[in-house]
Amino acid sequence: MVASAASVRDEVACEVLPEVHRRLAGGEAPALALAGATADLPTTLVCLGSGW
């Protein structure tokens, strides 16, 4: 699960989440997908759990 402990700006969510979904669809683990999608962005998004 990808979540945030604080509000995330719409611009950040619109940039990050489609990339996370592309990476997940490509077979990446959730934590790696989020890390790759947010590598150059400051964000409060975190990945909880290990995925399936």
PDB file of N, CA, C and O in Angstrom:
ATOM      1  N   MET A   1       0.835  -1.164   0.000  1.00  0.00           N
ATOM      2  CA  MET A   1       0.000   0.000   0.000  1.00  0.00           C
ATOM      3  C   MET A   1       0.890   1.241   0.000  1.00  0.00           C
ATOM      4  O   MET A   1       1.856   1.327   0.758  1.00  0.00           O
ATOM      5  N   VAL A   2       0.555   2.183  -0.849  1.00  0.00           N
ATOM      6  CA  VAL A   2       1.234   3.475  -0.874  1.00  0.00           C
ATOM      7  C   VAL A   2       0.324   4.454  -0.159  1.00  0.00           C
ATOM      8  O   VAL A   2      -0.864   4.553  -0.466  1.00  0.00           O
ATOM      9  N   ALA A   3       0.892   5.175   0.796  1.00  0.00           N
ATOM     10  CA  ALA A   3       0.115   6.115   1.595  1.00  0.00           C
ATOM     11  C   ALA A   3       0.991   7.328   1.909  1.00  0.00           C
ATOM     12  O   ALA A   3       2.168   7.378   1.553  1.00  0.00           O
ATOM     13  N   SER A   4       0.390   8.290   2.579  1.00  0.00           N
ATOM     14  CA  SER A   4       1.127   9.475   2.997  1.00  0.00           C
ATOM     15  C   SER A   4       0.701   9.873   4.399  1.00  0.00           C
ATOM     16  O   SER A   4      -0.480   9.829   4.743  1.00  0.00           O
ATOM     17  N   ALA A   5       1.666  10.255   5.189  1.00  0.00           N
ATOM     18  CA  ALA A   5       1.393  10.705   6.554  1.00  0.00           C
ATOM     19  C   ALA A   5       0.929  12.159   6.585  1.00  0.00           C
ATOM     20  O   ALA A   5       0.479  12.646   7.623  1.00  0.00           O
ATOM     21  N   ALA A   6       1.036  12.847   5.465  1.00  0.00           N
ATOM     22  CA  ALA A   6       0.643  14.254   5.378  1.00  0.00           C
ATOM     23  C   ALA A   6       0.020  14.501   4.003  1.00  0.00           C
ATOM     24  O   ALA A   6       0.067  13.639   3.126  1.00  0.00           O
ATOM     25  N   SER A   7      -0.545  15.649   3.836  1.00  0.00           N
ATOM     26  CA  SER A   7      -1.153  15.996   2.546  1.00  0.00           C
ATOM     27  C   SER A   7      -0.108  15.973   1.438  1.00  0.00           C
ATOM     28  O   SER A   7       1.047  16.345   1.646  1.00  0.00           O
ATOM     29  N   VAL A   8      -0.529  15.533   0.264  1.00  0.00           N
ATOM     30  CA  VAL A   8       0.333  15.516  -0.910  1.00  0.00           C
ATOM     31  C   VAL A   8      -0.292  16.466  -1.929  1.00  0.00           C
ATOM     32  O   VAL A   8      -1.483  16.375  -2.229  1.00  0.00           O
ATOM     33  N   ARG A   9       0.523  17.374  -2.457  1.00  0.00           N
ATOM     34  CA  ARG A   9       0.014  18.310  -3.464  1.00  0.00           C
ATOM     35  C   ARG A   9      -0.489  17.544  -4.674  1.00  0.00           C
ATOM     36  O   ARG A   9       0.091  16.527  -5.054  1.00  0.00           O
ATOM     37  N   ASP A  10      -1.553  18.020  -5.274  1.00  0.00           N
ATOM     38  CA  ASP A  10      -2.128  17.376  -6.454  1.00  0.00           C
ATOM     39  C   ASP A  10      -1.094  17.214  -7.559  1.00  0.00           C
ATOM     40  O   ASP A  10      -1.063  16.182  -8.230  1.00  0.00           O
ATOM     41  N   GLU A  11      -0.250  18.218  -7.755  1.00  0.00           N
ATOM     42  CA  GLU A  11       0.754  18.161  -8.809  1.00  0.00           C
ATOM     43  C   GLU A  11       1.721  17.000  -8.587  1.00  0.00           C
ATOM     44  O   GLU A  11       2.117  16.325  -9.537  1.00  0.00           O
ATOM     45  N   VAL A  12       2.096  16.774  -7.337  1.00  0.00           N
ATOM     46  CA  VAL A  12       3.008  15.680  -7.007  1.00  0.00           C
ATOM     47  C   VAL A  12       2.310  14.344  -7.218  1.00  0.00           C
ATOM     48  O   VAL A  12       2.876  13.436  -7.826  1.00  0.00           O
ATOM     49  N   ALA A  13       1.091  14.220  -6.723  1.00  0.00           N
ATOM     50  CA  ALA A  13       0.344  12.968  -6.877  1.00  0.00           C
ATOM     51  C   ALA A  13       0.140  12.643  -8.354  1.00  0.00           C
ATOM     52  O   ALA A  13       0.266  11.487  -8.756  1.00  0.00           O
ATOM     53  N   CYS A  14      -0.172  13.647  -9.159  1.00  0.00           N
ATOM     54  CA  CYS A  14      -0.407  13.427 -10.589  1.00  0.00           C
ATOM     55  C   CYS A  14       0.869  13.052 -11.327  1.00  0.00           C
ATOM     56  O   CYS A  14       0.807  12.421 -12.382  1.00  0.00           O
ATOM     57  N   GLU A  15       2.001  13.422 -10.802  1.00  0.00           N
ATOM     58  CA  GLU A  15       3.274  13.056 -11.417  1.00  0.00           C
ATOM     59  C   GLU A  15       3.742  11.685 -10.934  1.00  0.00           C
ATOM     60  O   GLU A  15       4.216  10.873 -11.728  1.00  0.00           O
ATOM     61  N   VAL A  16       3.610  11.428  -9.645  1.00  0.00           N
ATOM     62  CA  VAL A  16       4.175  10.224  -9.046  1.00  0.00           C
ATOM     63  C   VAL A  16       3.308   8.986  -9.252  1.00  0.00           C
ATOM     64  O   VAL A  16       3.822   7.945  -9.660  1.00  0.00           O
ATOM     65  N   LEU A  17       2.028   9.071  -8.985  1.00  0.00           N
ATOM     66  CA  LEU A  17       1.204   7.867  -8.957  1.00  0.00           C
ATOM     67  C   LEU A  17       1.074   7.157 -10.302  1.00  0.00           C
ATOM     68  O   LEU A  17       1.100   5.926 -10.320  1.00  0.00           O
ATOM     69  N   PRO A  18       0.939   7.853 -11.423  1.00  0.00           N
ATOM     70  CA  PRO A  18       0.938   7.110 -12.694  1.00  0.00           C
ATOM     71  C   PRO A  18       2.249   6.350 -12.928  1.00  0.00           C
ATOM     72  O   PRO A  18       2.244   5.241 -13.463  1.00  0.00           O
ATOM     73  N   GLU A  19       3.363   6.953 -12.525  1.00  0.00           N
ATOM     74  CA  GLU A  19       4.654   6.277 -12.669  1.00  0.00           C
ATOM     75  C   GLU A  19       4.732   5.058 -11.751  1.00  0.00           C
ATOM     76  O   GLU A  19       5.254   4.018 -12.152  1.00  0.00           O
ATOM     77  N   VAL A  20       4.224   5.172 -10.539  1.00  0.00           N
ATOM     78  CA  VAL A  20       4.183   4.020  -9.632  1.00  0.00           C
ATOM     79  C   VAL A  20       3.367   2.898 -10.268  1.00  0.00           C
ATOM     80  O   VAL A  20       3.789   1.742 -10.247  1.00  0.00           O
ATOM     81  N   HIS A  21       2.222   3.219 -10.826  1.00  0.00           N
ATOM     82  CA  HIS A  21       1.360   2.207 -11.447  1.00  0.00           C
ATOM     83  C   HIS A  21       2.031   1.569 -12.660  1.00  0.00           C
ATOM     84  O   HIS A  21       1.908   0.362 -12.866  1.00  0.00           O
ATOM     85  N   ARG A  22       2.741   2.363 -13.467  1.00  0.00           N
ATOM     86  CA  ARG A  22       3.465   1.799 -14.617  1.00  0.00           C
ATOM     87  C   ARG A  22       4.515   0.800 -14.138  1.00  0.00           C
ATOM     88  O   ARG A  22       4.673  -0.277 -14.713  1.00  0.00           O
ATOM     89  N   ARG A  23       5.221   1.169 -13.090  1.00  0.00           N
ATOM     90  CA  ARG A  23       6.265   0.299 -12.560  1.00  0.00           C
ATOM     91  C   ARG A  23       5.673  -0.970 -11.945  1.00  0.00           C
ATOM     92  O   ARG A  23       6.224  -2.057 -12.114  1.00  0.00           O
ATOM     93  N   LEU A  24       4.563  -0.834 -11.238  1.00  0.00           N
ATOM     94  CA  LEU A  24       3.901  -2.011 -10.673  1.00  0.00           C
ATOM     95  C   LEU A  24       3.442  -2.943 -11.794  1.00  0.00           C
ATOM     96  O   LEU A  24       3.620  -4.158 -11.705  1.00  0.00           O
ATOM     97  N   ALA A  25       2.859  -2.381 -12.835  1.00  0.00           N
ATOM     98  CA  ALA A  25       2.401  -3.185 -13.966  1.00  0.00           C
ATOM     99  C   ALA A  25       3.568  -3.881 -14.659  1.00  0.00           C
ATOM    100  O   ALA A  25       3.397  -4.941 -15.261  1.00  0.00           O
ATOM    101  N   GLY A  26       4.741  -3.286 -14.574  1.00  0.00           N
ATOM    102  CA  GLY A  26       5.937  -3.882 -15.155  1.00  0.00           C
ATOM    103  C   GLY A  26       6.577  -4.930 -14.271  1.00  0.00           C
ATOM    104  O   GLY A  26       7.582  -5.533 -14.648  1.00  0.00           O
ATOM    105  N   GLY A  27       5.999  -5.157 -13.086  1.00  0.00           N
ATOM    106  CA  GLY A  27       6.486  -6.223 -12.221  1.00  0.00           C
ATOM    107  C   GLY A  27       7.357  -5.800 -11.055  1.00  0.00           C
ATOM    108  O   GLY A  27       7.833  -6.654 -10.307  1.00  0.00           O
ATOM    109  N   GLU A  28       7.579  -4.507 -10.880  1.00  0.00           N
ATOM    110  CA  GLU A  28       8.391  -4.072  -9.741  1.00  0.00           C
ATOM    111  C   GLU A  28       7.631  -4.252  -8.435  1.00  0.00           C
ATOM    112  O   GLU A  28       6.404  -4.161  -8.404  1.00  0.00           O
ATOM    113  N   ALA A  29       8.358  -4.505  -7.371  1.00  0.00           N
ATOM    114  CA  ALA A  29       7.767  -4.556  -6.030  1.00  0.00           C
ATOM    115  C   ALA A  29       7.279  -3.154  -5.665  1.00  0.00           C
ATOM    116  O   ALA A  29       7.847  -2.167  -6.135  1.00  0.00           O
ATOM    117  N   PRO A  30       6.235  -3.048  -4.833  1.00  0.00           N
ATOM    118  CA  PRO A  30       5.686  -1.741  -4.493  1.00  0.00           C
ATOM    119  C   PRO A  30       6.722  -0.745  -3.946  1.00  0.00           C
ATOM    120  O   PRO A  30       6.732   0.417  -4.354  1.00  0.00           O
ATOM    121  N   ALA A  31       7.574  -1.180  -3.045  1.00  0.00           N
ATOM    122  CA  ALA A  31       8.563  -0.262  -2.470  1.00  0.00           C
ATOM    123  C   ALA A  31       9.536   0.241  -3.528  1.00  0.00           C
ATOM    124  O   ALA A  31       9.894   1.418  -3.530  1.00  0.00           O
ATOM    125  N   LEU A  32       9.966  -0.641  -4.427  1.00  0.00           N
ATOM    126  CA  LEU A  32      10.884  -0.229  -5.491  1.00  0.00           C
ATOM    127  C   LEU A  32      10.190   0.685  -6.495  1.00  0.00           C
ATOM    128  O   LEU A  32      10.796   1.633  -6.993  1.00  0.00           O
ATOM    129  N   ALA A  33       8.930   0.408  -6.794  1.00  0.00           N
ATOM    130  CA  ALA A  33       8.170   1.257  -7.708  1.00  0.00           C
ATOM    131  C   ALA A  33       8.036   2.664  -7.152  1.00  0.00           C
ATOM    132  O   ALA A  33       8.228   3.640  -7.877  1.00  0.00           O
ATOM    133  N   LEU A  34       7.712   2.776  -5.878  1.00  0.00           N
ATOM    134  CA  LEU A  34       7.592   4.100  -5.255  1.00  0.00           C
ATOM    135  C   LEU A  34       8.942   4.797  -5.176  1.00  0.00           C
ATOM    136  O   LEU A  34       9.043   5.992  -5.455  1.00  0.00           O
ATOM    137  N   ALA A  35       9.971   4.062  -4.801  1.00  0.00           N
ATOM    138  CA  ALA A  35      11.309   4.659  -4.716  1.00  0.00           C
ATOM    139  C   ALA A  35      11.761   5.176  -6.073  1.00  0.00           C
ATOM    140  O   ALA A  35      12.320   6.269  -6.165  1.00  0.00           O
ATOM    141  N   GLY A  36      11.526   4.410  -7.116  1.00  0.00           N
ATOM    142  CA  GLY A  36      11.913   4.852  -8.451  1.00  0.00           C
ATOM    143  C   GLY A  36      11.121   6.056  -8.927  1.00  0.00           C
ATOM    144  O   GLY A  36      11.664   6.949  -9.578  1.00  0.00           O
ATOM    145  N   ALA A  37       9.852   6.078  -8.606  1.00  0.00           N
ATOM    146  CA  ALA A  37       8.986   7.176  -9.048  1.00  0.00           C
ATOM    147  C   ALA A  37       9.237   8.472  -8.287  1.00  0.00           C
ATOM    148  O   ALA A  37       8.931   9.551  -8.792  1.00  0.00           O
ATOM    149  N   THR A  38       9.785   8.382  -7.092  1.00  0.00           N
ATOM    150  CA  THR A  38      10.001   9.575  -6.263  1.00  0.00           C
ATOM    151  C   THR A  38      11.476   9.911  -6.073  1.00  0.00           C
ATOM    152  O   THR A  38      11.813  10.743  -5.230  1.00  0.00           O
ATOM    153  N   ALA A  39      12.348   9.287  -6.834  1.00  0.00           N
ATOM    154  CA  ALA A  39      13.790   9.451  -6.624  1.00  0.00           C
ATOM    155  C   ALA A  39      14.243  10.908  -6.635  1.00  0.00           C
ATOM    156  O   ALA A  39      15.144  11.282  -5.884  1.00  0.00           O
ATOM    157  N   ASP A  40      13.635  11.721  -7.470  1.00  0.00           N
ATOM    158  CA  ASP A  40      14.063  13.119  -7.600  1.00  0.00           C
ATOM    159  C   ASP A  40      13.089  14.110  -6.979  1.00  0.00           C
ATOM    160  O   ASP A  40      13.204  15.315  -7.199  1.00  0.00           O
ATOM    161  N   LEU A  41      12.132  13.609  -6.204  1.00  0.00           N
ATOM    162  CA  LEU A  41      11.101  14.484  -5.648  1.00  0.00           C
ATOM    163  C   LEU A  41      11.024  14.377  -4.131  1.00  0.00           C
ATOM    164  O   LEU A  41      11.066  13.273  -3.587  1.00  0.00           O
ATOM    165  N   PRO A  42      10.914  15.497  -3.451  1.00  0.00           N
ATOM    166  CA  PRO A  42      10.611  15.422  -2.026  1.00  0.00           C
ATOM    167  C   PRO A  42       9.136  15.061  -1.865  1.00  0.00           C
ATOM    168  O   PRO A  42       8.279  15.712  -2.464  1.00  0.00           O
ATOM    169  N   THR A  43       8.827  14.058  -1.082  1.00  0.00           N
ATOM    170  CA  THR A  43       7.445  13.647  -0.909  1.00  0.00           C
ATOM    171  C   THR A  43       7.265  12.967   0.442  1.00  0.00           C
ATOM    172  O   THR A  43       8.221  12.472   1.038  1.00  0.00           O
ATOM    173  N   THR A  44       6.035  12.953   0.908  1.00  0.00           N
ATOM    174  CA  THR A  44       5.714  12.274   2.158  1.00  0.00           C
ATOM    175  C   THR A  44       5.116  10.903   1.897  1.00  0.00           C
ATOM    176  O   THR A  44       4.666  10.239   2.831  1.00  0.00           O
ATOM    177  N   LEU A  45       5.103  10.462   0.629  1.00  0.00           N
ATOM    178  CA  LEU A  45       4.571   9.143   0.303  1.00  0.00           C
ATOM    179  C   LEU A  45       5.481   8.053   0.845  1.00  0.00           C
ATOM    180  O   LEU A  45       6.706   8.165   0.785  1.00  0.00           O
ATOM    181  N   VAL A  46       4.875   7.003   1.371  1.00  0.00           N
ATOM    182  CA  VAL A  46       5.622   5.850   1.887  1.00  0.00           C
ATOM    183  C   VAL A  46       4.943   4.577   1.400  1.00  0.00           C
ATOM    184  O   VAL A  46       3.768   4.588   1.034  1.00  0.00           O
ATOM    185  N   CYS A  47       5.685   3.498   1.400  1.00  0.00           N
ATOM    186  CA  CYS A  47       5.150   2.196   1.045  1.00  0.00           C
ATOM    187  C   CYS A  47       5.068   1.364   2.318  1.00  0.00           C
ATOM    188  O   CYS A  47       6.053   1.221   3.042  1.00  0.00           O
ATOM    189  N   LEU A  48       3.888   0.818   2.583  1.00  0.00           N
ATOM    190  CA  LEU A  48       3.686   0.002   3.776  1.00  0.00           C
ATOM    191  C   LEU A  48       3.395  -1.434   3.342  1.00  0.00           C
ATOM    192  O   LEU A  48       2.567  -1.657   2.459  1.00  0.00           O
ATOM    193  N   GLY A  49       4.050  -2.381   3.938  1.00  0.00           N
ATOM    194  CA  GLY A  49       3.855  -3.774   3.583  1.00  0.00           C
ATOM    195  C   GLY A  49       4.855  -4.207   2.516  1.00  0.00           C
ATOM    196  O   GLY A  49       5.664  -3.412   2.038  1.00  0.00           O
ATOM    197  N   SER A  50       4.780  -5.466   2.163  1.00  0.00           N
ATOM    198  CA  SER A  50       5.768  -6.024   1.230  1.00  0.00           C
ATOM    199  C   SER A  50       5.215  -6.291  -0.155  1.00  0.00           C
ATOM    200  O   SER A  50       5.945  -6.765  -1.025  1.00  0.00           O
ATOM    201  N   GLY A  51       3.951  -6.001  -0.380  1.00  0.00           N
ATOM    202  CA  GLY A  51       3.368  -6.293  -1.681  1.00  0.00           C
ATOM    203  C   GLY A  51       2.938  -7.739  -1.752  1.00  0.00           C
ATOM    204  O   GLY A  51       2.941  -8.444  -0.743  1.00  0.00           O
ATOM    205  N   TRP A  52       2.570  -8.181  -2.931  1.00  0.00           N
ATOM    206  CA  TRP A  52       2.098  -9.559  -3.090  1.00  0.00           C
ATOM    207  C   TRP A  52       3.210 -10.359  -3.623  1.00  0.00           C
ATOM    208  O   TRP A  52       3.056 -11.561  -3.844  1.00  0.00           O
TER     209      TRP A  52
END
